[in-house]
Amino acid sequence: MKRTKPKPGDLFAIPREQGGYYFVVHVASNRFGEAFGILNGYYEAPILPDEWIAVPARHAGYTGKALVANGRWKRIVNRLGVARLFPQAPEIFHAKSDNQTDPCIGPFGSGEAPSGELRNIEKAEAQDLGLGGNYRQIMLEEQFERFVGDALG
């Protein structure tokens, strides 16, 4: 029987549209969903290459676990140290442009922790995240696959 609940440190191979696989790591499960950290590069096979070094490519993103459950995202191995390359309680972000009348959202946006705590972010971080543009707080699994593909090529 397949284990459908990802654990922090589980590495998954996500099929790449042009062939090969991207690697992501499960970071956390909380009220926002399942957080996966995106790792640099893509690989021919859904196995860790010899001398593989995990390098974060982007912030962690939230999605569901349906493609883990149905086996599309192939579980490779558990490497808790790779999950620790990302914040253990990843935030979601709120653009000021979407919350203009909310005084709790900072002038360039805010990050929200799973606990509900908000922090103001700086202009550079908002731009890096794509707030007010292509940033999505939580994605369907298929959207997350496209997001990874767009981020890594």
C-alpha positions in Angstrom: 0.0 0.0 0.0 1.3 3.4 -1.0 2.0 6.0 1.7 0.0 9.1 0.5 1.1 11.5 3.3 4.4 13.1 2.5 6.8 13.7 5.4 9.3 16.5 5.7 12.4 15.6 3.8 10.7 13.4 1.3 12.2 14.1 -2.2 9.8 13.9 -5.1 10.6 13.7 -8.9 8.0 15.7 -10.9 7.8 14.9 -14.6 9.1 17.6 -16.8 7.1 18.4 -19.9 10.2 18.3 -22.1 11.3 15.1 -20.6 13.2 14.3 -17.4 12.3 15.3 -13.9 12.4 18.2 -11.5 13.1 17.6 -7.8 11.1 19.1 -4.9 11.3 18.4 -1.2 8.4 18.3 1.2 9.0 20.9 3.9 5.9 21.0 6.0 2.2 20.3 6.3 0.0 22.9 7.9 -3.2 24.9 7.6 -2.0 26.3 4.2 -1.5 22.8 2.7 1.6 20.9 1.8 4.8 23.0 1.4 7.3 21.9 -1.2 10.7 23.5 -1.7 11.8 23.7 -5.3 15.4 22.5 -6.0 17.6 23.7 -8.9 18.0 21.7 -12.1 16.3 18.8 -13.8 17.4 15.3 -14.3 17.0 12.5 -16.9 15.7 9.9 -14.4 13.7 10.0 -11.2 16.7 9.0 -9.1 19.4 11.0 -7.3 22.4 11.4 -9.4 25.8 10.5 -7.9 27.3 13.4 -6.0 24.0 15.3 -6.2 23.9 18.6 -4.2 20.6 20.1 -3.3 20.4 23.8 -4.1 17.1 25.7 -3.4 15.8 27.4 -6.6 12.8 29.3 -5.1 10.8 29.8 -2.0 8.6 26.9 -0.9 5.2 26.8 -2.5 1.9 25.3 -1.1 -0.2 22.8 -2.9 -2.0 19.5 -2.2 -0.9 15.9 -2.2 -3.2 14.4 -4.9 -0.3 13.8 -7.3 1.7 12.2 -4.5 -1.2 9.9 -3.8 -1.7 8.9 -7.4 2.0 8.3 -8.0 2.6 11.0 -10.6 5.1 12.6 -8.3 7.6 9.8 -7.6 9.0 9.6 -4.0 12.7 9.1 -4.3 14.1 9.1 -0.8 13.9 11.0 2.5 16.6 13.6 3.2 15.6 15.7 6.1 18.7 17.9 5.7 17.4 19.0 2.3 14.0 20.1 3.8 16.0 22.2 6.3 17.4 24.3 3.4 13.9 26.0 3.5 12.0 27.7 6.3 10.3 25.0 8.4 7.1 27.1 8.6 6.9 28.7 5.1 4.9 31.9 4.8 2.3 32.8 2.2 2.4 36.4 1.0 -0.2 39.1 0.6 0.2 41.9 -1.9 -0.7 45.4 -0.8 -2.4 45.9 -4.2 -4.9 43.1 -3.3 -5.4 44.5 0.3 -5.3 48.3 -0.1 -7.7 49.0 2.7 -6.2 46.5 5.1 -3.9 48.3 7.6 -2.3 45.0 8.7 -0.7 44.6 5.3 2.5 46.5 4.9 3.2 49.1 2.1 4.9 46.4 -0.1 2.9 43.4 1.2 3.2 41.0 4.1 4.2 37.5 4.8 1.9 35.3 6.9 3.2 32.5 9.0 1.0 29.3 9.5 0.4 30.7 13.0 -1.3 33.7 11.5 1.4 36.1 12.4 2.1 38.8 9.8 5.3 40.6 9.0 5.9 43.5 6.6 8.1 42.8 3.7 10.5 45.1 1.8 10.0 46.2 -1.8 12.8 44.0 -3.1 11.3 40.9 -1.5 7.9 41.7 -2.9 9.4 42.1 -6.4 11.3 38.9 -6.1 8.2 37.0 -5.1 6.1 38.5 -7.9 3.6 40.1 -5.5 0.9 42.0 -7.5 1.9 39.9 -10.5 2.5 36.2 -11.0 2.7 35.2 -7.3 0.1 32.6 -6.1 -0.4 31.8 -2.4 -1.6 28.2 -2.8 -1.7 26.3 -6.1 -3.5 23.2 -7.3 -1.0 20.4 -8.0 -1.1 20.9 -11.8 -0.5 24.7 -11.2 2.5 23.9 -9.0 4.0 21.6 -11.7 3.7 24.5 -14.2 5.1 26.9 -11.6 8.1 24.7 -11.2 8.5 24.3 -14.9 8.3 28.1 -15.4 10.9 28.6 -12.7 13.4 26.1 -13.9 12.8 25.8 -17.7 
